[in-house]
Amino acid sequence: MEKIECQTCFKNKTALRCGDCEEPTCKVCSYFIDDTVFEYAELLPESVKDKTFCTPCYHKNADPILEEYKEYLEAAKNINVYSSIQGNETGMIRRIEKPIMVKECNDQEEALMLLAFYAAKKGYDTLVDVDIKSTKTGKGTYQKLIWTGRGVPVDPKIKK
C-alpha cells in the first residue's frame, strides 16, 4: 500500500481514503461504520453505510445521522406491541396510517424490531395488528425460516 500523510495526525502511515472527502486518513484516525459496529446495521442510511470516515467528516456528516439512528433504535425498544389476535384491547384505537411491512428477516425478533423501528421513525409509540409469519425456504436437507411481518403504527390516544 502506498504511504501518504494522514490529514488528521500528519504522520506518514499506510493510508485509507475517507468515504466523503476522499482525503487520506490513517487507520488510527479513521471511523469505520459497518455491520460489526451497529446493531441492525441494515437500518442505517445509505449515506453512511459501509464507509470509512476521517475525523472531520465523521463529526460533521456521520455523527448527526448516527445519533438520530440511535434515538430511533432506543424508541423502538420501548414501543408497545399488540398482536393481531388482541382485538379486544385495540378495538377502539383508530388506525390512520397504512400498515408497515418487513420481509426476509432472519428471525422473529428481528422482524419485530424492524417494525418497531419504522414505527418510531414515523413518530408512533404503539404497533397494533402485528402479524409475524415464517416461511421455509431451501430444498433437501438444508432449510431455513424467512420471517415477514406486518403491523399498523397508531397513536393510542386517538379513539374511533
Secondary structure, DSSP 8 states (H G I E B T S, - for coil): --EEE-TTT--EEEEEE-TTT--EEETTT-EEESTTTSTTGGGS-TTTTTEEE-HHHIIIIIHHHHHHHHHHHHHHHT-EEEETT-HHHHTTB---S--EEEEEESSHHHHHHHHHHHHHHTT-SEEEEEEEEEEEE-STT--EEEEEEEEEEE-TT-B-
